[in-house]
Amino acid sequence: MQKIRKGDMVRVIAGNDRGKEGEVLQVLPKERRIIVKGVRMITRHLRPSAKHREGGIVQQEGPIDLSNVLLICPECDRPTRVGFVITETGEKLRQCKQCKKTFD
């Protein structure tokens, strides 16, 4: 089970985009990287193709390492580390280390 998932809100804690917040668009678990909306914008030069009729220069989000972000707790709205709790029914839930509330 992963600590950060698609759709979570995160805050960047290291790098050029430090302090920015955004929604996780994609998680790349094998590379331990994520793509966050509006963070680490890179420029791509595209050739004309069937998918892109006109080529050109496109701005898009680049991947950022998982260790450079903290999850923003939906309960207390603070950046926090994530722990895990197993419920009585055997379900594994994520838990905020700040306010001790579970979410999923």
N, C-alpha and C positions, 0 to 999 in steps of 0.2 A: 504494500500500500504506500502511496506517495504522499508526502507532506504538502506539496503544492500541486493543484490540479487546474485544468482548464476552467476559466470563468472566475477564479479567485482574484481578489485585489491584492497587489503586492507593492512594496516600496523598495526602490533600489538603494542599497546602502554602500555601494562601492563603485568606482569608475567615474567616467565623465558625466553620466546621467544621475549622479547621486542626488537623492531627495525626491526624484520623480516618482509618481504613483501611476499605476495603470492596471488594466485587466489582462490576465494571462490568456493569450490567444491560442497557444500551442505548447505542449510539453514534449520534449525530446529526451526520454529517460535514458537511452543508451549513451547519449553524449553528455548527460547531466546538464542540459541547457533548456531554457524556456524562451518563448517569444512574447514580449509584453507590448501592448498597444501604446504607441507613441514614444517608445524608448529605443535607443540605439538605432536611429534612422540611418539607413545606408542608401547609397545611390547605385542603381543598376542601369546599365546601358543595354537596351533590348533591340534586337534585330527585328525587322518586320517578319511576321509569320502568320499562319492561319489563326492562331489564338490572339495575337496582337497585330492587327492590320497595319498600324503605323508603328514603327520602332520609336525609339526615343529614350529619354532619361526618366526613370521612375524612382520615387522615394518609397522605401519599404522598411519595415522593422527587421532588425537582425537579431540573432540569438544572443542571449546573455546567460552567464553561468548561474546555476542554482544557488551557489554560495554567496552571490552578490545581491540577493533579495531576501526580504522578510515578509511573511504573510501578514496582512492586516486583518485582525480578528473582526468578524462581523458583529460580535456582541459589544466589545468595548472600543472598537475603532482605533486600536493602537497596533503598531507593528510588533509582532511577537514571534517567538519560537513556537514550534508545534510539537506536541507530544501525542501519545496514543493511549486510549483507555478501552478496555474490553468490558462490555456490559454483561449483565447477568444472562442475557439471551445468547451471548457469544459473539455479538457484533462488535467490530473494531471501529472506533470513532476517533476523529482528531480532536485534540484538546488544546485550548489556549493556555500557555504557561503563565500568562499574566492574571487572567480572571478565573481560570480553572473551569470555564464552560466548554461543553462539547458542541461540535457542529459538524454537519455533513449534509 
